[in-house]
Amino acid sequence: MFLGRLVSVLAGLLCALACYGFARCLYDRRTALLSAVMLLGIPGFAKIFRNSRPDMEFAAGIMLACWLVVWGMARREGWKRQVLFLSAGAAFGLANLSKGPYGIFYAIFPLAV
């Protein structure tokens, strides 16, 4: 049970770290730290955080992808920006894979609508 929950805990901490980085790109350091701490204090987030379900891995992948896109948009250099965008795509792909065989529908559904 410990190893199953460990993955969710690490994904939740990665989600909080990505929230800090995302807010750091847009605001100052104090606001970014406050937003990451507030994310960890949300009751629904804490409930998913301590259960071993793939929802936290999905949330961490999406948050990481958002942070990498915003960080890439702030860059002026060509190859560093491309690496950040490719990493964001990989994070989104891994988030979709964490949902199992139905993860592909998260990418296809916006195209169908």
Summary of the structure (lengths in Angstrom):
residues: 113
radius of gyration: 15.0
end to end distance: 39.4
largest distance: 45.5
contacts: 327
relative contact order: 0.13
helix: 88%
strand: 0%
